Amino acid sequence: MITLIAAAAENNALGKDNQMIWHLPDDFKRFKKLTSHHYIIMGRKTLESFPTPLPNRTHIVITRQENYQPKFEGVLVAKNLEEALKMAEKEEQIWIIGGGEIYKLALEQATHIELTRVHGSFEADAFFPEIDPDKWELVSSAFHDTDERHDYAFTYLTYAKRKS
């Protein structure tokens, strides 16, 4: 399975200036639980936004930069999505974690989407691609209201690619 995992606003905003726009601790916990002990594929800007590598995951970064040297040890470097997927092909579950351009590239190969839909619209410079309801079926959703730790309500949405 190849799963895109993201938190995106109602206008598909993902982030601005290589930063997340919101802080949703329960979503971070869910992301960690789902992606731990798996391969995670991301673009260079996403990797460089991390203060440290994410623990218990194998990182693959996609970059067009020749001779790119990641700032963290053990990160695998791929020239394109196909090469990144080949590096992780023995894995039963592969996670695509962003950013916006990588999500667009991976949408065709993906089998599932785990989307946290943040209820609100935000100014951004990175966006999640539109989910075509003819190609994707919503298989589950769970609403999370605002509370003392979450300034925005959000809904966990799980999609599976429709059989053609």
Backbone as a printed PyTorch tensor [residue, N CA C, xyz], in Angstrom:
tensor([[[  0.8350,  -1.1850,   0.0000],
         [  0.0000,   0.0000,   0.0000],
         [  0.8800,   1.2480,   0.0000]],

        [[  0.4430,   2.2090,  -0.7630],
         [  1.0900,   3.5160,  -0.7820],
         [  0.0420,   4.5150,  -0.3130]],

        [[  0.3120,   5.1570,   0.8110],
         [ -0.6620,   6.0490,   1.4230],
         [ -0.1100,   7.4610,   1.5410]],

        [[ -0.8860,   8.4160,   1.0510],
         [ -0.5720,   9.8210,   1.2910],
         [ -1.1200,  10.1660,   2.6700]],

        [[ -0.3420,  10.8280,   3.4910],
         [ -0.8230,  11.2560,   4.8040],
         [ -0.5340,  12.7450,   4.9350]],

        [[ -1.5930,  13.5050,   5.2810],
         [ -1.4570,  14.9600,   5.3260],
         [ -2.5210,  15.5570,   6.2260]],

        [[ -2.2590,  16.7880,   6.6540],
         [ -3.2710,  17.6280,   7.2920],
         [ -3.4390,  18.8280,   6.3700]],

        [[ -4.6600,  19.0250,   5.8740],
         [ -4.9300,  20.1080,   4.9300],
         [ -6.2290,  20.8060,   5.3010]],

        [[ -6.2270,  22.1050,   5.1270],
         [ -7.4130,  22.9080,   5.4280],
         [ -8.4830,  22.6940,   4.3590]],

        [[ -9.6370,  23.3070,   4.5800],
         [-10.7350,  23.1760,   3.6230],
         [-10.3770,  23.7520,   2.2590]],

        [[ -9.4360,  24.7050,   2.2060],
         [ -8.9570,  25.2170,   0.9180],
         [ -7.7000,  24.4670,   0.4590]],

        [[ -7.4520,  23.2980,   1.0550],
         [ -6.3180,  22.4100,   0.7540],
         [ -4.9640,  22.9740,   1.1690]],

        [[ -4.9510,  24.0440,   1.9680],
         [ -3.6960,  24.6060,   2.4650],
         [ -2.9650,  23.5790,   3.3280]],

        [[ -1.6630,  23.4510,   3.0730],
         [ -0.7990,  22.5620,   3.8620],
         [  0.1350,  23.3390,   4.7790]],

        [[  0.7070,  24.4150,   4.2510],
         [  1.6820,  25.1560,   5.0270],
         [  2.0970,  26.4260,   4.3230]],

        [[  2.8760,  27.2110,   5.0400],
         [  3.3840,  28.4750,   4.4930],
         [  4.8230,  28.6420,   4.9520]],

        [[  5.6850,  29.0640,   4.0340],
         [  7.1070,  29.2770,   4.3370],
         [  7.7300,  28.0310,   4.9760]],

        [[  7.3570,  26.8690,   4.4530],
         [  7.8930,  25.5730,   4.9030],
         [  7.5860,  25.2840,   6.3740]],

        [[  6.4670,  25.8280,   6.8580],
         [  6.0170,  25.5920,   8.2360],
         [  4.5550,  25.1780,   8.2310]],

        [[  4.1620,  24.4060,   9.2230],
         [  2.7470,  24.0840,   9.3860],
         [  2.0300,  25.3230,   9.9100]],

        [[  0.7540,  25.4390,   9.5890],
         [ -0.0160,  26.6260,   9.9600],
         [ -0.6960,  26.4500,  11.3200]],

        [[ -0.9420,  25.2140,  11.7140],
         [ -1.6820,  24.9260,  12.9450],
         [ -0.8980,  23.9370,  13.8010]],

        [[ -1.3250,  23.8230,  15.0460],
         [ -0.7210,  22.8590,  15.9750],
         [ -1.8520,  21.9720,  16.4910]],

        [[ -1.8360,  20.7010,  16.0740],
         [ -2.8880,  19.7500,  16.4520],
         [ -2.2240,  18.5260,  17.0910]],

        [[ -2.0330,  18.5420,  18.4120],
         [ -1.3060,  17.4580,  19.0720],
         [ -1.8820,  16.0590,  18.7980]],

        [[ -3.2060,  15.9260,  18.7780],
         [ -3.7860,  14.6000,  18.5300],
         [ -3.4780,  14.1120,  17.1170]],

        [[ -3.3990,  15.0420,  16.1670],
         [ -3.0410,  14.6650,  14.8010],
         [ -1.5780,  14.2250,  14.7410]],

        [[ -0.6960,  14.9060,  15.4620],
         [  0.7130,  14.4900,  15.5200],
         [  0.8220,  13.0740,  16.0760]],

        [[  0.0690,  12.7910,  17.1410],
         [  0.0910,  11.4530,  17.7340],
         [ -0.3480,  10.3910,  16.7350]],

        [[ -1.4100,  10.6990,  16.0020],
         [ -1.9340,   9.7650,  14.9950],
         [ -0.9070,   9.5490,  13.8740]],

        [[ -0.2910,  10.6300,  13.4150],
         [  0.7420,  10.5410,  12.3820],
         [  1.8750,   9.6270,  12.8580]],

        [[  2.3220,   9.8380,  14.0840],
         [  3.4160,   9.0270,  14.6370],
         [  3.0200,   7.5580,  14.7090]],

        [[  1.8200,   7.2830,  15.2030],
         [  1.3450,   5.9080,  15.3480],
         [  1.2630,   5.2050,  13.9830]],

        [[  0.7300,   5.9090,  12.9850],
         [  0.5530,   5.2960,  11.6710],
         [  1.8720,   5.0950,  10.9280]],

        [[  2.7880,   6.0480,  11.0150],
         [  3.9960,   6.0010,  10.1840],
         [  5.1970,   5.3360,  10.8460]],

        [[  5.1760,   5.1580,  12.1660],
         [  6.3240,   4.5450,  12.8470],
         [  6.5880,   3.1440,  12.3110]],

        [[  7.8840,   2.8330,  12.1750],
         [  8.3730,   1.5350,  11.7000],
         [  8.0440,   1.2940,  10.2270]],

        [[  7.9290,   2.3740,   9.4620],
         [  7.6770,   2.2780,   8.0260],
         [  8.6140,   3.2290,   7.2820]],

        [[  8.6230,   3.0890,   5.9770],
         [  9.3270,   4.0350,   5.1190],
         [  8.4390,   5.2620,   4.9310]],

        [[  9.0550,   6.4510,   5.0110],
         [  8.3510,   7.6920,   4.7270],
         [  9.0900,   8.3950,   3.5890]],

        [[  8.3240,   8.8380,   2.6010],
         [  8.8930,   9.5100,   1.4350],
         [  8.4460,  10.9600,   1.4600]],

        [[  9.4110,  11.8640,   1.2180],
         [  9.1020,  13.2900,   1.2750],
         [ 10.0010,  14.0490,   0.3190]],

        [[  9.6370,  15.2970,   0.0620],
         [ 10.4840,  16.1980,  -0.6930],
         [ 11.5530,  16.8120,   0.1910]],

        [[ 12.5180,  17.4340,  -0.4580],
         [ 13.6550,  18.0210,   0.2520],
         [ 13.2240,  19.0940,   1.2480]],

        [[ 12.3220,  19.9760,   0.8510],
         [ 11.9010,  21.0500,   1.7550],
         [ 11.2130,  20.4970,   3.0010]],

        [[ 10.4380,  19.4370,   2.8270],
         [  9.7930,  18.8150,   3.9940],
         [ 10.8450,  18.2680,   4.9460]],

        [[ 11.8170,  17.5310,   4.4020],
         [ 12.8890,  16.9900,   5.2470],
         [ 13.6190,  18.1130,   5.9720]],

        [[ 13.9360,  19.1800,   5.2530],
         [ 14.7160,  20.2590,   5.8540],
         [ 13.9230,  21.0680,   6.8740]],

        [[ 12.6110,  20.8780,   6.9200],
         [ 11.8050,  21.5770,   7.9330],
         [ 11.8490,  20.8600,   9.2870]],

        [[ 12.3750,  19.6230,   9.3190],
         [ 12.4450,  18.8670,  10.5730],
         [ 13.6530,  19.2980,  11.3960]],

        [[ 13.4620,  19.5080,  12.7090],
         [ 14.6240,  19.8090,  13.5590],
         [ 15.5190,  18.5770,  13.7470]],

        [[ 14.9130,  17.4060,  13.7440],
         [ 15.6420,  16.1310,  13.8490],
         [ 14.8910,  15.1120,  12.9870]],

        [[ 15.5320,  13.9990,  12.6270],
         [ 14.7900,  12.9870,  11.8760],
         [ 13.6580,  12.4110,  12.7340]],

        [[ 12.6080,  11.9670,  12.0890],
         [ 11.4970,  11.3630,  12.8270],
         [ 11.9210,   9.9820,  13.2910]],

        [[ 11.7900,   9.6950,  14.5920],
         [ 12.2890,   8.4160,  15.1100],
         [ 11.5000,   7.2230,  14.5770]],

        [[ 12.1880,   6.0880,  14.5030],
         [ 11.5990,   4.7950,  14.1410],
         [ 10.9880,   4.7750,  12.7450]],

        [[ 11.5830,   5.5180,  11.8270],
         [ 11.1310,   5.5310,  10.4340],
         [ 12.3450,   5.5920,   9.5180]],

        [[ 12.2060,   5.0000,   8.3370],
         [ 13.2420,   5.1170,   7.3130],
         [ 12.8540,   6.2630,   6.3950]],

        [[ 13.7030,   7.2810,   6.3220],
         [ 13.4340,   8.4850,   5.5390],
         [ 13.9870,   8.3440,   4.1240]],

        [[ 13.1500,   8.6480,   3.1440],
         [ 13.6000,   8.7630,   1.7550],
         [ 13.2320,  10.1650,   1.2960]],

        [[ 14.2140,  10.9040,   0.8120],
         [ 13.9790,  12.2620,   0.3400],
         [ 14.1260,  12.2890,  -1.1770]],

        [[ 13.2030,  12.9920,  -1.8300],
         [ 13.2520,  13.1730,  -3.2800],
         [ 13.7650,  14.5780,  -3.5510]],

        [[ 14.8030,  14.6650,  -4.3670],
         [ 15.3570,  15.9740,  -4.7400],
         [ 15.9570,  15.9080,  -6.1310]],

        [[ 15.8530,  17.0410,  -6.8280],
         [ 16.5020,  17.1510,  -8.1430],
         [ 17.9460,  17.6460,  -7.9930]],

        [[ 18.3220,  18.0440,  -6.7930],
         [ 19.6870,  18.5630,  -6.5750],
         [ 20.7050,  17.4370,  -6.7330]],

        [[ 21.6680,  17.6610,  -7.6240],
         [ 22.7700,  16.7010,  -7.7960],
         [ 23.6150,  16.6820,  -6.5250]],

        [[ 24.0830,  15.5100,  -6.1400],
         [ 24.9840,  15.3600,  -4.9830],
         [ 24.4150,  15.9330,  -3.6880]],

        [[ 23.0930,  15.8700,  -3.5250],
         [ 22.4550,  16.3840,  -2.3170],
         [ 22.9150,  15.5870,  -1.1010]],

        [[ 23.3040,  16.3030,  -0.0590],
         [ 23.7240,  15.6840,   1.2040],
         [ 22.7060,  16.0560,   2.2810]],

        [[ 21.8560,  15.1100,   2.7120],
         [ 20.8790,  15.4310,   3.7660],
         [ 21.5780,  15.8410,   5.0520]],

        [[ 20.8880,  16.6850,   5.8190],
         [ 21.4830,  17.1550,   7.0790],
         [ 21.4350,  16.0860,   8.1720]],

        [[ 20.7230,  14.9830,   7.9150],
         [ 20.6460,  13.8890,   8.8860],
         [ 21.2910,  12.6380,   8.3070]],

        [[ 21.9340,  11.8760,   9.1790],
         [ 22.5310,  10.6100,   8.7770],
         [ 21.4530,   9.5670,   8.4980]],

        [[ 21.7110,   8.6960,   7.5340],
         [ 20.8130,   7.5690,   7.2820],
         [ 19.6460,   7.8700,   6.3620]],

        [[ 19.5170,   9.1010,   5.8810],
         [ 18.4290,   9.4470,   4.9620],
         [ 18.8050,   8.9620,   3.5680]],

        [[ 17.8990,   8.2400,   2.9360],
         [ 18.1110,   7.7710,   1.5690],
         [ 17.6890,   8.8770,   0.6040]],

        [[ 18.4400,   9.0520,  -0.4790],
         [ 18.1720,  10.1200,  -1.4430],
         [ 17.7590,   9.5080,  -2.7760]],

        [[ 16.6410,  10.0140,  -3.3200],
         [ 16.1440,   9.5530,  -4.6170],
         [ 16.0140,  10.7520,  -5.5580]],

        [[ 16.2090,  10.4900,  -6.8660],
         [ 16.0930,  11.5610,  -7.8720],
         [ 14.6440,  11.8470,  -8.2420]],

        [[ 13.7620,  10.8470,  -8.0310],
         [ 12.3570,  11.0090,  -8.4230],
         [ 11.4920,  10.0390,  -7.6210]],

        [[ 10.1960,  10.1570,  -7.7920],
         [  9.2620,   9.3200,  -7.0380],
         [  9.4570,   7.8420,  -7.3490]],

        [[  9.6550,   7.5110,  -8.6160],
         [  9.8200,   6.1040,  -9.0050],
         [ 11.0130,   5.4680,  -8.2890]],

        [[ 12.1180,   6.2040,  -8.2350],
         [ 13.3100,   5.7010,  -7.5430],
         [ 13.0290,   5.5410,  -6.0500]],

        [[ 12.3250,   6.4940,  -5.4660],
         [ 11.9950,   6.4210,  -4.0360],
         [ 11.1210,   5.1980,  -3.7490]],

        [[ 10.1150,   4.9660,  -4.5830],
         [  9.2340,   3.8110,  -4.3810],
         [ 10.0030,   2.5080,  -4.5500]],

        [[ 10.9540,   2.4750,  -5.4700],
         [ 11.7750,   1.2750,  -5.6720],
         [ 12.6030,   0.9800,  -4.4180]],

        [[ 13.1230,   2.0290,  -3.7780],
         [ 13.9250,   1.8450,  -2.5540],
         [ 13.0870,   1.2070,  -1.4390]],

        [[ 11.7800,   1.4600,  -1.4600],
         [ 10.8970,   0.9820,  -0.3880],
         [ 10.0190,  -0.1890,  -0.8300]],

        [[ 10.2850,  -0.7620,  -2.0100],
         [  9.3460,  -1.7240,  -2.5980],
         [  9.1020,  -2.9840,  -1.7610]],

        [[ 10.0270,  -3.3420,  -0.8940],
         [  9.8220,  -4.5380,  -0.0600],
         [  8.8680,  -4.2680,   1.1030]],

        [[  8.5750,  -3.0030,   1.3490],
         [  7.6760,  -2.6070,   2.4340],
         [  6.2250,  -2.8610,   2.0590]],

        [[  5.4650,  -3.3650,   2.9960],
         [  4.0310,  -3.5740,   2.7790],
         [  3.2830,  -2.2400,   2.7820]],

        [[  3.7360,  -1.2920,   3.6130],
         [  3.0950,   0.0120,   3.7500],
         [  4.1390,   1.1080,   3.5820]],

        [[  3.9110,   1.9770,   2.5950],
         [  4.7860,   3.1250,   2.3460],
         [  3.9550,   4.3850,   2.5650]],

        [[  4.5400,   5.3620,   3.2380],
         [  3.8430,   6.6160,   3.5260],
         [  4.4770,   7.7600,   2.7450]],

        [[  3.6630,   8.5340,   2.0800],
         [  4.0940,   9.7600,   1.4050],
         [  3.6770,  10.9020,   2.3270]],

        [[  4.6680,  11.6900,   2.8100],
         [  4.3520,  12.6740,   3.8450],
         [  4.4890,  14.1270,   3.3820]],

        [[  4.6970,  14.3570,   2.0940],
         [  4.6950,  15.7360,   1.5920],
         [  5.9930,  16.1390,   0.9530]],

        [[  6.0140,  17.3490,   0.5440],
         [  5.0120,  18.3870,   0.5680],
         [  4.0840,  18.3570,  -0.6350]],

        [[  3.5470,  19.5260,  -0.9390],
         [  2.5140,  19.6630,  -1.9520],
         [  2.8710,  19.0590,  -3.3010]],

        [[  4.0850,  19.3090,  -3.7810],
         [  4.4880,  18.7780,  -5.0930],
         [  4.6100,  17.2620,  -5.0620]],

        [[  5.1220,  16.7300,  -3.9730],
         [  5.2840,  15.2760,  -3.8590],
         [  3.9070,  14.6020,  -3.7960]],

        [[  2.9620,  15.2040,  -3.0710],
         [  1.6020,  14.6540,  -3.0460],
         [  1.0180,  14.5860,  -4.4530]],

        [[  1.2010,  15.6660,  -5.2340],
         [  0.6710,  15.6840,  -6.6100],
         [  1.2930,  14.5670,  -7.4410]],

        [[  2.6140,  14.4010,  -7.3140],
         [  3.3150,  13.3530,  -8.0620],
         [  2.8360,  11.9530,  -7.6720]],

        [[  2.5520,  11.7530,  -6.3900],
         [  2.2490,  10.4150,  -5.8730],
         [  0.7730,  10.0490,  -5.9430]],

        [[ -0.0800,  10.9840,  -6.2640],
         [ -1.5220,  10.7270,  -6.2300],
         [ -1.9240,   9.5480,  -7.1220]],

        [[ -1.3160,   9.4320,  -8.2880],
         [ -1.6500,   8.3310,  -9.2160],
         [ -1.2560,   6.9640,  -8.6560]],

        [[ -0.0750,   6.8630,  -8.0460],
         [  0.4150,   5.5780,  -7.5170],
         [ -0.2220,   5.1990,  -6.1820]],

        [[ -0.7610,   6.1840,  -5.4770],
         [ -1.3010,   5.9360,  -4.1380],
         [ -2.5080,   5.0050,  -4.1800]],

        [[ -2.6380,   4.2140,  -3.1310],
         [ -3.8030,   3.3330,  -2.9670],
         [ -4.7480,   3.8680,  -1.8990]],

        [[ -4.2110,   4.6990,  -0.9850],
         [ -4.9980,   5.2390,   0.1220],
         [ -4.5690,   6.6700,   0.4390]],

        [[ -5.4630,   7.3970,   1.0790],
         [ -5.1600,   8.7340,   1.5910],
         [ -5.6560,   8.8020,   3.0290]],

        [[ -4.7890,   9.2290,   3.9240],
         [ -5.1630,   9.5270,   5.3070],
         [ -5.0610,  11.0470,   5.4330]],

        [[ -6.2060,  11.7140,   5.3910],
         [ -6.2260,  13.1640,   5.3870],
         [ -6.8810,  13.6880,   6.6600]],

        [[ -6.1840,  14.5730,   7.3440],
         [ -6.7820,  15.3100,   8.4420],
         [ -7.2790,  16.6180,   7.8440]],

        [[ -8.5960,  16.7440,   7.7450],
         [ -9.1840,  17.9570,   7.1600],
         [ -9.3720,  18.9770,   8.2780]],

        [[ -8.5730,  20.0390,   8.2540],
         [ -8.6350,  21.0890,   9.2620],
         [ -9.7430,  22.0470,   8.8390]],

        [[-10.7000,  22.2590,   9.7380],
         [-11.8700,  23.0710,   9.4000],
         [-11.5380,  24.5590,   9.5060]],

        [[-11.3140,  25.1410,   8.3460],
         [-10.9500,  26.5380,   8.2010],
         [-10.2140,  26.7070,   6.8930]],

        [[-10.0530,  27.9450,   6.4710],
         [ -9.2560,  28.2690,   5.2860],
         [ -8.0930,  29.1330,   5.7320]],

        [[ -6.9410,  28.8870,   5.1430],
         [ -5.7200,  29.5420,   5.5940],
         [ -4.9110,  30.0220,   4.4020]],

        [[ -4.1450,  31.0820,   4.6230],
         [ -3.1950,  31.5390,   3.6150],
         [ -2.0400,  30.5460,   3.6130]],

        [[ -1.6330,  30.1240,   2.4170],
         [ -0.5890,  29.1120,   2.3180],
         [  0.1690,  29.2590,   1.0070]],

        [[  1.3090,  28.5580,   0.9290],
         [  2.0340,  28.4860,  -0.3350],
         [  2.2580,  27.0410,  -0.7660]],

        [[  1.7180,  26.1010,   0.0110],
         [  1.7500,  24.6820,  -0.3540],
         [  0.3470,  24.1220,  -0.1510]],

        [[ -0.0920,  23.3250,  -1.1230],
         [ -1.4710,  22.8370,  -1.1150],
         [ -1.5380,  21.3430,  -1.4160]],

        [[ -2.5140,  20.6840,  -0.8090],
         [ -2.8030,  19.2770,  -1.0980],
         [ -3.6140,  19.2330,  -2.3910]],

        [[ -3.3990,  18.2230,  -3.2410],
         [ -4.1800,  18.1540,  -4.4830],
         [ -5.6580,  17.8650,  -4.2150]],

        [[ -6.5010,  18.2640,  -5.1470],
         [ -7.9350,  17.9650,  -5.0520],
         [ -8.1320,  16.4460,  -5.0750]],

        [[ -9.0610,  15.9670,  -4.2640],
         [ -9.4000,  14.5400,  -4.2470],
         [-10.6180,  14.3480,  -5.1420]],

        [[-10.4390,  13.6160,  -6.2330],
         [-11.5040,  13.3670,  -7.1980],
         [-12.4260,  12.2720,  -6.6600]],

        [[-13.7000,  12.5810,  -6.3540],
         [-14.6030,  11.5690,  -5.7930],
         [-14.9080,  10.4220,  -6.7700]],

        [[-14.6310,  10.6220,  -8.0520],
         [-14.7960,   9.5260,  -9.0160],
         [-13.6690,   8.5040,  -8.8960]],

        [[-12.5210,   8.9360,  -8.3380],
         [-11.3600,   8.0420,  -8.2150],
         [-11.1390,   7.5560,  -6.7850]],

        [[-11.6930,   8.2870,  -5.8070],
         [-11.4340,   7.9920,  -4.4000],
         [-12.7450,   7.8280,  -3.6400]],

        [[-12.7980,   6.7990,  -2.8050],
         [-13.9810,   6.5400,  -1.9810],
         [-13.6470,   6.8320,  -0.5210]],

        [[-14.4780,   7.6360,   0.1270],
         [-14.3120,   7.9040,   1.5520],
         [-14.7810,   6.6680,   2.3160]],

        [[-13.8780,   6.0320,   3.0670],
         [-14.2370,   4.7970,   3.7660],
         [-14.4430,   4.9950,   5.2640]],

        [[-13.9000,   6.0880,   5.8230],
         [-14.1840,   6.3770,   7.2290],
         [-13.8820,   7.8370,   7.5280]],

        [[-14.5610,   8.3460,   8.5490],
         [-14.2850,   9.7030,   9.0040],
         [-14.5660,   9.7870,  10.4960]],

        [[-13.7990,  10.6340,  11.1740],
         [-13.9740,  10.8410,  12.6170],
         [-13.7040,  12.3140,  12.9280]],

        [[-14.7060,  12.9790,  13.4830],
         [-14.6280,  14.4030,  13.7910],
         [-13.9600,  14.6330,  15.1420]],

        [[-13.1520,  15.6880,  15.2380],
         [-12.4940,  16.0990,  16.4860],
         [-12.7710,  17.5890,  16.6580]],

        [[-13.4860,  17.9440,  17.7030],
         [-13.8410,  19.3470,  17.9330],
         [-12.6570,  20.1180,  18.5420]],

        [[-12.8150,  21.4270,  18.6240],
         [-11.8110,  22.2380,  19.3070],
         [-11.8380,  21.8950,  20.8020]],

        [[-10.7150,  22.1190,  21.4480],
         [-10.6270,  21.9310,  22.8990],
         [ -9.4420,  22.7560,  23.3900]],

        [[ -9.0520,  22.5570,  24.6420],
         [ -7.9800,  23.3840,  25.2020],
         [ -6.6320,  23.1630,  24.5060]],

        [[ -6.4580,  22.0670,  23.7990],
         [ -5.2010,  21.7890,  23.1000],
         [ -5.2890,  21.9810,  21.5870]],

        [[ -6.5000,  22.1830,  21.0630],
         [ -6.7070,  22.2620,  19.6180],
         [ -7.5400,  23.4990,  19.2810]],

        [[ -6.9180,  24.4670,  18.6220],
         [ -7.6150,  25.7100,  18.2640],
         [ -8.5780,  25.5320,  17.0960]],

        [[ -8.4090,  24.4610,  16.3400],
         [ -9.2520,  24.2200,  15.1640],
         [ -9.8800,  22.8340,  15.2470]],

        [[-11.1360,  22.7620,  14.8240],
         [-11.7780,  21.4570,  14.6820],
         [-11.1970,  20.7930,  13.4370]],

        [[-11.1990,  19.4540,  13.4310],
         [-10.6970,  18.7300,  12.2690],
         [-11.3880,  17.3770,  12.1820]],

        [[-11.2730,  16.7670,  11.0110],
         [-11.8640,  15.4460,  10.7820],
         [-10.8240,  14.5500,  10.1310]],

        [[-10.6430,  13.3560,  10.6980],
         [ -9.7880,  12.3510,  10.0660],
         [-10.6040,  11.7050,   8.9530]],

        [[-10.0700,  11.7320,   7.7270],
         [-10.7420,  11.1420,   6.5770],
         [ -9.8400,  10.0760,   5.9740]],

        [[-10.3840,   8.8820,   5.7710],
         [ -9.6360,   7.8020,   5.1340],
         [-10.2770,   7.4910,   3.8000]],

        [[ -9.4680,   7.5600,   2.7400],
         [ -9.9250,   7.2800,   1.3870],
         [ -9.2140,   6.0580,   0.8370]],

        [[ -9.9170,   5.3000,   0.0030],
         [ -9.3320,   4.1930,  -0.7470],
         [ -9.5810,   4.4710,  -2.2290]],

        [[ -8.5860,   4.1260,  -3.0500],
         [ -8.7310,   4.3320,  -4.4880],
         [ -9.8230,   3.3900,  -4.9980]],

        [[-10.7200,   3.9260,  -5.8110],
         [-11.7820,   3.1120,  -6.4060],
         [-11.1850,   2.1810,  -7.4500]],

        [[-11.7450,   0.9970,  -7.5420],
         [-11.3260,   0.0440,  -8.5760],
         [-11.8400,   0.5390,  -9.9200]],

        [[-10.9540,   0.5590, -10.9190],
         [-11.4020,   1.0740, -12.2230],
         [-12.0310,   0.0040, -13.1010]]])
